[in-house]
Amino acid sequence: MIKKIYLYIKDLDITSGGSTYSVLTLMEGLEQRGYELKLIVNRRKEKEVEVHYPIISLDTKLGEFTYPYKLRKIIKEEKPDIVISNLLTQNIALSRAKGFKRKHFDAKCIGVVRGASNYINFGQPTKIPYRYWIKRVYSNLDCIVAVSNSVKKDLIKTFFLEENKVKVIYNPFNIEKIRELSNEEIPKEYAPIFEKHRVIITVGRLSPQKRHDLLIKIFSNLKKKLPDIKLVIIGMCGVKEDFENEKKLKNLIKELKLENDVYFLGFQKNPFKYVKRAKLFVLTSQHEGLPRVVVESLAVETPVVAFKGEYVDTTEIFSKNYETLIDYLNTQKMEEKILQILTDNNLYEKLKKETLTFAKKFSIEKSVDNYITLMENLQKNKNC
C-alpha cells in the first residue's frame, strides 16, 4: 500500500517556471487523497515559492556529481514508497541513486519529462553516445512520465526508449483555484492599460525559446491597423541568457517605436488576474511540453492564438485543426488571425465560449487519478 510519496525538484525559486507549479499542483491533489508528501530539492533559494510541505535539501557543496549519493542516503533513511523526479538533472540523479546492477532501495522511481526539445538539443550525430547513455539512465527508472504525446514522441526519437517505458500524463490544473485568483483586483498603476485598451498578453520567462521577438514584430504590424491595442508581457529572467535576450527585446521595441505600447510587468505571483482582463493571449514559443499558460488562459476564459509544430504541440490542448492554431513561424498567418479575432465580435464570443471546455480536460482530478493508477501498477510490479 502506498503511503509516502516524495517529489524531487531542482529548487523552489520563484523564477523556476511552470514545472515547479505543476509539481506543487500534483502534490495538492495527492495530499487531498491522504498521501504523506515531502519535497526534495537540490538547494534552498533566497526567494522561494511558499509551500507547507516538509522540505529536504541535498545542499551538497561539491556540485551535481554528488546529488545521487546524498539522494540515495535520504531515500534509504526515509523509506518512501514512491519517488518522482522532475527534469533531466534530477531524473539522472534519481536513476544513479537507485543503482544499475545493484538496487540500493525499494522505492519505485518515476522520472517526469516536461519539454519537447530533447531532439533540438541532442539530435546531432556527435551526441549519439550521450543519447545512448540517457537511454540507459531512463530505462533504469521504473517509468518515465511525459506531460504530452509530443514530449513522448520526442523522448523516444531522441533516446531510443521503448514505447511502453513512457506514460503520458498531462500536467494537473486546479481550474477552480485559477478562476478564483483571477478575480483579484490588479494594481492601480496597471489598471488603465486594461480598462482603456484592447490588450494582447503573454506569460513566460524571458528566454529565447519563447520567441517574444516574433510577438513584438507581429504586434508592431497590428498596431498600424488597430491603434488602441497594447501588448503586456509577464515574466522574468532566470539565467544569464534570459537577461541578454531581455536587452535585445527592449532594443527591438525602441527600433519599432513601441516604448509606449509594450509593457513588461516582470514576475507576477498571480498572473491570472491580468490574463483574465486581457482581450487575447498569444503564444509564440519555439518549443513547449504542455504549455501551462495556455490552459491557464483558457481557464479564465481568455481566448488563445498559438503556434503549433513538432516541438510545440498545442493541438493536444485544442484539436488538430482548431482555427486559432498557426503553423510555427507563419507570422503573417498569426497576424491575420489575431486581426480577425479582434475585429469580428461574433468570432471572438464563439472562441470565448469554448475556452472552459478545453481547460477542463486538464483538471487536477484527472491527472492525480492517472498518477495513482500508475503508482499502484508499479507497486504490483506491472509496467507503465
N, C-alpha and C positions, 0 to 999 in steps of 0.2 A: 504493500500500500504506500502510495506517495504522500509524504508529509512535508519534507523540506526541499525547497527549490531555491537555488542560488543563481543569480544573474550576474554575469561578468562583463563589465564595460570598461572603456578606456578611462573615463572620468565623468564628473558631473558639471563640468564647466558650462556656463550659460551659453557659450558660443558653439557648443558641440553639435547643435542642429537636431534634425528630425529623428535621427537614430536613437538618441537618448530619450526623447519624449515617447517614442514607440515602445521602448523597454519599460518606461515608467507606467505607460497606459496598460501594457500587458500585466505588470505587477499589480496594478489596481484591480484588474479583472480577476487575477488569480487569488488575490487577498480576499475578495468577496466570496470566493469558493472555499475559503478556510485553510489555504496552504500557509505554511510558515516560510517567510521570504527574507532573504538578505541580499545585499548588493556587494559585489567585489569590484574594486576599482584599482587601476594601476597606481594612481596617486591622487591625493586631495588637491583641490584648487582653491584659490582665494575667493573667487566669485562662483558659487555653485548653485545649481537648481536645488531648491529646498525639497527635501524628502523626509518622511518619518520612518523609513526603513533602516535597520541596522546596517552600517557600512563597514566593510573590512578593506583596508588599503594595503596593497602589496608594498608600496613605499621602498622598493629596492633601490639602492644607490648606485648599482653597477649597470643599470640600463636594462633594455628589453631581454637580453640574453638570460637574465636571472629570473624573469617572470615565471617560467614554468615550474621552477624549483620551489619558489615561495607559494605559488598557487597549489602545487601538489601537497605541500605541508598543510596548508589551510584545509583543503578538501579531506585529507586523511584525518585531521583532527575534528573537523566539524561534522563529517559524515552526512552530507546532503544526499538526497535520493537522485536529484537531477541538477546538472549544471548547464546553464545556457549562456554561451559566449556570443559576443556581437562584434562583427567586423574582423578584418583579416588578422591583425596583430594578435587580438585576443583569441581568435579561433586557432591560430598556430600555437599559442601558449597553452591553451587547454589540451590540444592534441598531444603536445610534448609532455605536459604534466601527467596525462593519463598513461603514457608509455606505449611503446610499439609492440615489442615482443613480450615484455613483462608488464602486465597491467597493475598499476600501483594502487588503485582504489576501485570500488564497485559502482560508484555513481555513474549514471548514464549521461553521456555528453552530447549536447546539441550545439552546433555552430550555426549562427544566423548570418546570412549574406544579404546586404541591402542594396548594393549597387550593381548596375548592369554594364560597368565599364572595364571589366577584367580583360576582355579581349583587346580593347583600346590600349590598355596599359601594358599587357603582357603578350600580345599576339604575334610579336616579331619572332622569326626563326631563332634568333640568338637567345630568346627567353625559354626555349623548349625545355632545357634541363630544369629550370626553375619551375616550369609548369608541371612537370612530372613529379617534382618534389612536393608541390602543393597538392597534387593528386593523392600522394601517399598520406600527407597530413590530414586532408579532408576525409579520406577513406577510413582513417583510423578512428574518427569520431563515429558515434552511433547513428547520427543523422545530420544532414545539412538542411536547414530551412531557408528557402528562397522566398523573398517577400512578393514576388510576382513571377509569372511564367517567363517574362523576358529575362529576369535575373537567372532563373533556372537554365534557360537556353544558353545564356552567356557562360554560366559556370561549366556546363557540360562541354561546350565548344572549346573553352579555354583550358580547362584542367582535365579533360578526358574522363570525367566522372561517369559512373553508371547511373542511368536514369532513376533507378529505384533507390538510389542513395540520397536523392534530393526531393524534399517535400515542399510544395508551395503552400504557404500560409500567409495571407495578407496581413499587413500591419493593422493593429486594432485602433479604433477611434471611438472616443466617448462622445457621441454625437450630441447628447443632451447637455453635457458639460460645456462643449464648444459653443452651443447656441446660447447657453446661459451667460457665458463670459462675453459673448458678442454684444450683449445688451448694456454693458458698462458704457458710461459716457467717455468720450475722448477728451483729451486736454483742450482747453480753450484756445491755445495757440495754434492747434491744428484744425479746429472745428470749421473755420471759414473755408478751408480748402475743399472740404466735403460738402458744405452747405451751398456754396456758390458755383461749384464746377462739377462737371462730369469727370469722375476720377477713374483712371486706369491704374491698377495696383498690382504689384508683385511682391512676393515674400521669399527670401532666401539669402544665404550667405553671399557676400560679395566676391565669389570665386569665379574664375574664368569659365568654368563649366556651365554656369548659369546663363551665360551669354546675354547679360544685361545690355551689352553694346548693341546687339541686334534690336532689342526692345526700344532703346533710346532712338535709334535711327528710324524705326517704324513709327514711333511716336512723333518724331520731327516731321515726317511726311503727313501724318494725320492732323497735326496741329495747323497746317496750312488750310485744311478743309473744315476743321472743327475748332475754331479759335478758343472755345470755352473749356477745352479739356485740360486736365493736369495729369502728371504721372507721379505716383508715390512708390518709392522703393523702400521696403522694410528689410533690414538685415544688417549684420556687421561682419567685420573681418575676423578670421580665426587664425590664419597663418600669414607669413610674410608675402606669399604670392597674392593673397587677397588684398593686402594694403597697396601693393603695386597696381593691381587691377582697379582698385577704387580711384587711384590717381588718374589712370587712363580714362575711366568713365567720366570723371569730373572735367577732364580736359576736353573730352568729346562733347559734353554738354555746353562748354564755353564756345567751342568751334561752331556749334549749331545754334548758338544764341538762345539757349533754353534755360538760362540760370533762374528765371522767374517762373518756370513751368515744371521743373523736375525737383522733387523733394526727397532727400534721404532722411528717413526717420530713425535710422540705426536699429539697434536691438530693441524689441518691444516684448515685455513679458506676456502681454495679451495682444497679439496681432489681430485676433478675431474681430474686435470692435472696429478696427479700421477697415478690414476686408468687407464686413457687413455693410458699411456705409459707402463703399466704392461701387461704381457702376459695373465694372468688369475686371476680372482677374486674368492676367496673361502670363503664360509660362513659355519661356524661350530656351530652356535648358538643352544642352547637348546630350546629356545622359542623366537618367534618374532610375532608381529601382522601382519604387511605387511612390510617386510624389505626394507626400502628406499635404502639402499646401493646396493642392488641387482638391482633394477630398474635403479639407477644412473649409475651403471657399464654398464648395457645394453645400456643406452642412449649414452655412449661414445664408444660403440662397443667393449667392452672388455668382452669376454665370461665368464660365471659363472659356478662354480660347487658348489652345496649347499646341505646341509642336508634337508630332508623333514620329517615330522612327525605330530603327533596330535597337537603339540604346535608350530610348525614352518612350516606352510602350504605354502611352496614355489610353490606348484602346481597351485596356483591362478595366479602366475606371468607367469609361463610357461604353461605346460599342464600336465595332471595327470601322464603320463608315459614318460615324457621328459627325454632324456638319461643322462643329467648331474645332475639329482636329485637323491640323495642317501639316503636310509633309515637312520634315526638318529642313531648314534653310530656305524654304519658299517664303521669303519675307513679303513679297508682293501679294501673294495669296492671303497671308495673315493680315496684312494691312487692309485688304479689300474686305475680309470677313469682319474685322473689328469695325470698320466704317459702316458696313451693312447693319451690324447689330446695334450700333449707337444711333442709327438714323431710322431704323424700322422698329417702331414700338411694338407691333404685333409679334415680330420675331423675338424681340427681347423678352416680352412677357411669356412667350412659349418656352424659351430657354430657362427662364427663372422658375417656372412651374415644375420643370423636370429635375432641378438641382437635387432636392432632398431624396428623390428616388434613387439616384446614383450614389449619394453619400451613404445611405442606409445599408448598402451592400457590404460596407466595411465596418460594421458595428463591432464594439468591443466583445459582445457576447459570442458572435460567430468565430472570431479569432481565438478567444480563450477556449471555446469548445474544441476547436481543431488542435490546439496545443495540448489540451488534456488527453484527447484521444491518442495523439502521437506519443505522449509520455507514458500512458498506460500500456500501449503496444510495446514500447521499448522495455518496460519493466517485465513484460511477458516474453522478452527476447524475440519479438517479432521485428520485421523490417519496418522501415519508414512507411 
